[in-house]
């Protein structure tokens, strides 16, 4: 990974989480193992990356295969990329034709996979909006296959030559939908939203301490550095765990990762389709926040509203 945080000094909290190794698997420090954790009180969090295509059924098959891998490696929660249901270039007309409702066949397939594997499963889909637009939506299912949260991308990618707003509707700014996994409160945001630090802080204000960021991080000059820097920065400034799952080439840069509240990358993948699992622990979160009580010391809050004009 690029731009990983430097090791903390000996006075920093002890590392009580998973460590990413070369094949992309998080190995729990505590040892012991069993589905969903490497030891008492830990939660296995997986990031799964692949290259979604325009073939929805093939994408579902790959999600099922990678979920198998994640569960074998101890995951209780598996995060897949943005646009896991459908991806093609250019996105506009093909995505519009492939859009489905929240109770459509793609959502039903995710629900079945979550239930069959007994895990929380999160993935992005192209959701029907109107005849000319779609929503870029995340779905979160619990181990019983129930839909526990949705998230519609707030910030559209009208940058670096992209124009998502031509085909996509932005989600409404509402109170975040969250859900619990073990001792953690989980929240969602999507890809380009990570460039807006107020989105993650808005989640943290709602009690979130594990942020999931499904993405399709478009390759380009300096983009790998932007990805790793922004994801780790959001973890550090909010003292939260983050699990960010990207596409592999050609749509994304890969480099999916799980980051701890001190900004340490504790599990990661390179460029290939794979799964990385980290075992995260609530005591690590508490220890970091005792050392760095930045949230308690802040003097500003996030509120919705149009920003002041720039320039």
Secondary structure, 3 states (H helix, E strand, C coil): CCCCCCCCCCCCCCCCCEEECCCCCEEECCCCCCCCCCCCCEEEEEEEECCCCCCHHHHHHHHHHHHHHHHHCCCCEEECCCCCCCCCCCHHHHHHHHCECCCCHHHHHHHHHHHHHCCEEEEEEEEECCCCCEEEEEEEECCCCCEEEEEECCCCCCCCCCCHHHCEECCCCCCCCCEEECCEEEEEEEHHHHHCHHHHHHHHHCCCCEEEEECCCCCCCCHHHHHHHHHHHHHHHHCCEEEEECCCCCCCCCCCEEECCCCCEEEECCCCCEEEEEEEEHHHHHHHHHHCCHHHHCCCCCCCCCCCCCC
